[in-house]
Amino acid sequence: MKSLEWLRKVGNAEGISYLLLLGVAMPLKYMAGMPEAVRILGSIHGFLFVLFMAALFRVWQTQKWPYERVAMAFLLSIVPFGTFYLDKKLREETSR
């Protein structure tokens, strides 16, 4: 699988896990007293975030992205919905 395609797929999975963590697990923890939801989803999200960083590093190396672009992709990964925006931009680039 190509490195950009892998980054997009992992980014989407990481973005979904982040939204589930913020929108489902955190309310369950603080409103329903279920801290295990954060522990489980937090672990999954953490794994996917590390995988995203590895995929981003690989793209940086193979695609010769400039440092600024890598930094922007990293910043988008810590903003809710950011990885979906990154995916949209990458799709637009690859379809040209």
N, C-alpha and C positions, 0 to 999 in steps of 0.2 A: 504494500500500500504506500502511496506517495506520502511524503512528510506533511504537506499542506492538507491533504485529505484527512490524515490521522489527527492533525491539530484541530481541524474543524469538528470531527466526530467527538474527540475527547472534550473539546471546549463546550459542545452542546450538552454532553452528559454532565460536565462540571457545573454548567449554568443551571441545569435542571436540579441537580442536587443542592445547589446553593439556595435556589428559590424554595425548595422543599424544607430545607433547614430553617430558613427565615420565616416562611409562611405557614409551616405545619408543625415542625418540631419545637420551635421556640414558644409558640402559643400553647402547645400541649404541656410544655415544661412549666410555664409560668401561670397558666390559667387552669390547668387540669392536674397539676402536680405529678406529671409524668416525665421525670428527667431522663429516663432511659431512651426516649425518642431522640433527644439531642445527642446522647452518647452514640446511638446507632447511626443516625443520619450524619452526625458530625464525623464519625469515623469513615463513612463512605465518601462524604464530601472531601475530607482530608486526603484520602487515597487518590480521588479523581483530580484534586488540585495538584498534587505531586506529579501525577501522570501528565497533566496539562503542562506543567513547568518543564518536564522532560521532553514533551513533544515540541514545545516552544524552543527549547535549546536546540533540538535537532533541526527545526526549520531554520533557526538562526545560522547554524553551521552549513546546512546543505543549500539553502536558498540565498545565503549571503545577505540576509536582512541587515539594514543599518541598526545601530544601537538604539536610536530613537524609536524605530518601529517595534523593536522587541520590548522596549520600556512601555510603549503605549499598549501593546497586547497584554503585558503584565498588569498594567493599571486597569484595563478593561475586565480582567479576570477577577478583580476584587470589588467591582461595582455590580450590583444586581442588574441583570439583563445585558451586561457588558459583553459577555462571550457571544451572545446572539447577534449583537451589532458587529462584532469582529467576524463572525461567520458570514454575515450578509456582505461585508466588504470583501472578504476573501472569495466568495462566490462570484461577485461582480468582476473581480480581477481575473479569475480563471476562465470566465465565460467570454472574455474579449478575444 
